[in-house]
Amino acid sequence: MGSQDRPRKTVKCLVWDLDNTLWRGILLEDDDVRLIPEAVAAIKELDARGILHSIASRNDHDLAMAKLREFGLDEYFLYPKINWNAKSASVKEIAGDLNIGVDTLAFIDDQPFEREEVAFALPDVLCLDAAEVSSLAGRAEFTPRYVTEDSRRRRVMYRADMERNAAETEFGGPQEAFLESLRMRFGIKEATEDDLQRAEELTVRTNQLNTTGYTYSYAELDAFRVSDRHLLLTSTLEDRYGPYGTIGLALVEKGETAWVLKLLLMSCRVMSRGVGTIMINHIKRLARDAGVRLLAEFVQTGRNRMMYASYKFNRFTEIDRRDDFVMFEADLAEIPADPPYVEVTASTTENSSKSSLS
């Protein structure tokens, strides 16, 4: 069975051609191109579902961007690649800019040659004929199980990330000084019923910064939420550019003498913000205060090597290994303070007092 025939996960970003795909006509031959209404409708509907959009077009960059601004559509497209390169190269670059896997991208173009070139170079990309544009919103790949508040704000949050990245490039000083300038606020709390749709979405969407790759349904997460034997935590982050939304999830199974961290994941969007240890340290403190050992499961998925390194960096020691499965134990003797450039607020049943670090 070919890669285009296999059941697919929800697409995270749809990459558009322009000429005779988004608009009718060829821009370099006729400045009076006309938008295709079905394409505009698809862009707006998928955007409302949290699916991002970008562009891979062989065109004059400045002319095409001016036309997109004229149509009022430029804000919908993140990291557009409008140049004369192979479209597969542009699509791959977009995946890197968004920090998502190429297997979560779709590409739409009216030209069979361009679709075939992308499909040959990047077989995990879903390639679509522009003639299918009116049916996009009805496809399973573009229909996430839930549309959460974070979903609806996803494009805005990515645009804020672009502003942060540009500011970091221009900053010129030490990394920690830039992070301090962001005035980050990190919150940890026990998951509520309102958090469960986003929690399920995180387990499905997060691949690189996921310790086990386990996915849990809404019903399973709800059972953990109300269970006395489990602790289900979510984390949020915001800074002077705005909220990142719910960016972390942890599931702890609580035994009498040992707790097991069954799942720890963080959104890739916060990878460079130096906040990855905050949730781990919080759980360490809870386990230490409860007088129990803290164990952590890790399952190698092929994409989450960074999380293995995170456990090692945070003084977790391997105590068992079977094939791709590793069991770690945390050193609770010395738990480092949270980064000084982040204000942390934590509120859980195990430790209901709020704490703040500035």
Secondary structure as UniProt FT lines:
FT   TURN            3..5
FT   STRAND          13..16
FT   TURN            20..22
FT   STRAND          23..24
FT   TURN            27..29
FT   STRAND          34..35
FT   HELIX           37..48
FT   TURN            49..50
FT   STRAND          52..58
FT   HELIX           61..71
FT   HELIX           74..76
FT   STRAND          81..83
FT   HELIX           87..98
FT   HELIX           102..104
FT   STRAND          105..109
FT   HELIX           112..121
FT   TURN            123..124
FT   STRAND          126..129
FT   HELIX           130..138
FT   HELIX           140..142
FT   HELIX           149..152
FT   HELIX           154..171
FT   HELIX           175..181
FT   STRAND          184..190
FT   HELIX           193..195
FT   HELIX           196..205
FT   TURN            208..209
FT   HELIX           218..226
FT   TURN            228..229
FT   STRAND          230..239
FT   TURN            240..241
FT   STRAND          242..254
FT   STRAND          258..266
FT   HELIX           268..273
FT   HELIX           276..290
FT   STRAND          293..299
FT   HELIX           305..313
FT   TURN            314..315
FT   STRAND          316..322
FT   TURN            323..324
FT   STRAND          325..330
FT   TURN            340..341
FT   STRAND          342..347
FT   TURN            350..351
//
